[in-house]
């Protein structure tokens, strides 16, 4: 050891005094970075056991607003029993704005090609005002052909319609006008009212399997809302990497974009209790979800639905197999310890937020008890 490694008596005394007073000159340690994603809740199916779907929505929203969850997502779904409680997320958003103070109020998602973009701008600016600037939107092209009875001409080119409408929506939100022609043939530069609280509208692009959609979101600076539909965690990690690389390629901070992942959620007292509690509801949910694809207008979806229909007596065994695989790898179902491990795994692959899907057939009391077991992770994420 060199002589310079030793302190003189005066220096040693000074250092001891600083150590006793806690003023060594070293910066105070900051909070450790969280090892978990942020948590929100998402509603999607409207199946709520013995509860009215709106009672469940309102009570859960009040709870998560006070417990520190980050967001409440409500979907747009049409003309089906499963999900039919949610035809208009703007209407639900206005209701939620009145009973919450903290959480972000999000459409998850608005199928923008089904809407007049002027009306969408008006409605969501109104919700932004009512909530004090807490609105975020996830936008999607829509996928079910039957939904497009609202606007049949938009179905074939819905991806292009989505991009055009999204650009106009953001322009209107920023205070720019769009040109429209009235019933008498006169052209007008239209500015929508009320003006929103937020100067910029936070936008998520809803995407699951399409790598091109993930790449597009990254290149254009959007956040992403996704779900493990038709692919699993390894494929999700690949798509997140595509997204981050696309952001970097156009000069955006690759880590700044938000990836939000929808996961069926139930945290039980122990693992076995959790699995057995959700089993009947989840198996029914999975069966009804696949069946919905039969009329979606997509050949891959029709094939899956037809496969399920022709299984006959093997149908129950098939759904049990799907349930086991889904619970094991693609859900937030288990006890608190398993929930933490699952969240850490998704955080490590680049998920910033988990949107906890809670309305898939459990009772209101079961949902609230689950969220109470999950909420300590909000304070102990590090």
LINPEQUI-V290768 format. One record per helix or strand. SS is the DSSP state (hx for helix, st for strand). FROM is the first residue (numbers start at 1). TO is the last residue. If there is no record, write none. Layout:
ss=SS from=FROM to=TO
ss=SS from=FROM to=TO
//
This chain:
ss=hx from=3 to=5
ss=hx from=9 to=21
ss=st from=38 to=43
ss=st from=47 to=47
ss=hx from=53 to=67
ss=st from=71 to=74
ss=hx from=89 to=99
ss=st from=104 to=111
ss=hx from=112 to=114
ss=hx from=117 to=131
ss=st from=135 to=140
ss=hx from=145 to=150
ss=hx from=152 to=154
ss=hx from=158 to=174
ss=st from=178 to=181
ss=st from=187 to=190
ss=st from=202 to=206
ss=hx from=211 to=219
ss=st from=223 to=227
ss=hx from=233 to=249
ss=st from=259 to=267
ss=hx from=271 to=295
ss=hx from=299 to=309
ss=hx from=312 to=329
ss=st from=332 to=334
ss=hx from=336 to=348
ss=st from=353 to=357
ss=st from=360 to=360
ss=hx from=364 to=379
//
